[in-house]
């Protein structure tokens, strides 16, 4: 078993960390968007675009219409998404029709591109001036949908069974003075929501969990109404402005370095890094370890040991990862066999976290 001191450990979350909670993989998300597009093409849209899909089964992306078209501030929203259009004299009906036409065109371009993720489409295949905006909007809407419909089967609730039970409950004194160093490549706030709920149960004085969201975050609250709550509209607008795609931010490396050495003294510097859900891709790794090869900064990694779950990884992926890592940097993967296994069980067996 690997023994780690919580004060000297950094955790990095990728998309794989939330697969056990039924969040979609990139391929699953693309398939859902494709199915929604095919569904819309079969609907009669002749009456004021009053589309009424089966919301439970097919219509979660219908929120695009409800959020933007059936609100009092739809023109403000249109301007927020498309920039100032004050010189264009239009009415709400035209805005609705124009928006729907653009959404259809966007979906058609995305499906036809053949790329796997909205990130890749927005940064590498976008051919229309609004493709990046609509890609962001798709991500935000789907995150609201999955946060709302989140159901854990109980088989792999590693956040509760490992991070909360084994780390937080057994080391309560630590969190009064310190916040663990955590970086996430995910947009959603599932991890901190579950941790903060545990904090409310355990502490009279509520600790602050600091998590660095590399690409921004969608601050979803499960109590929001998906179809009518005005706070959802405001939060969605803010999220569209906040989230970024792979390659759009240059701050990842600097954030990583600052977290490595943010302790008040050398005893609090990072000595171990644990990847929880190796869901980020080649571009993320290259950005994270930018400038580490053959420069003075590389000394920061000499004392650090890396560990990772490898849920969903294949041998080819691990080969690529090893090539990207700086010289002398080796990741110890926990699983003996590749593929999806019980995350909670393997983390319990492999890691002993203490203060």
VENDALIN-V278392 format. One record per backbone hydrogen bond with DSSP energy under -1.0 kcal/mol. NH is the residue of the N-H (numbers start at 1). CO is the residue of the C=O. If there is no record, write none. Layout:
nh: {NH/NH}
co: {CO/CO}
//
This chain:
nh: {2/4/6/8/9/10/11/12/13/14/17/18/21/22/23/29/30/31/32/33/34/35/36/37/38/39/40/41/42/43/50/51/55/58/59/62/63/64/65/66/67/68/69/74/77/78/79/80/81/82/83/88/95/96/97/98/99/100/101/102/103/104/105/106/107/108/109/110/111/112/113/121/122/123/124/125/126/131/134/135/136/137/138/139/140/141/142/143/144/145/146/147/148/149/158/161/162/163/164/165/166/168/169/174/178/183/184/185/193/194/195/196/197/198/199/200/201/202/203/212/214/216/218/220/224/234/235/236/237/238/239/240/241/242/243/244/248/255/256/257/258/259/260/261/268/269/270/271/272/273/274/275/276/279/285/286/287/288/289/290/292/298/299/300/301/304/305/307/308/309/313/318/319/320/321/322/323/324/325/329/332/334/346/347/348/349/350/351/352/354}
co: {350/352/354/5/6/272/181/274/183/276/14/15/18/19/18/25/26/27/28/29/30/31/32/33/34/35/36/37/39/40/47/49/53/54/54/59/60/61/62/62/63/64/65/71/73/74/75/76/77/78/79/85/91/92/93/94/95/96/97/98/99/100/101/102/103/104/105/106/107/108/109/117/118/119/120/121/121/128/130/131/132/133/134/135/136/137/138/139/140/141/142/143/144/145/156/157/158/158/159/160/162/163/164/171/174/11/212/13/189/190/191/192/193/194/195/196/197/198/199/182/184/213/187/218/221/230/231/232/233/234/235/236/237/238/239/215/245/251/252/253/254/255/256/257/265/266/260/8/8/305/10/307/12/277/281/282/283/284/285/287/289/295/296/297/298/301/271/273/332/275/310/314/315/316/317/318/319/320/321/326/306/308/342/343/344/345/346/347/2/4}
//
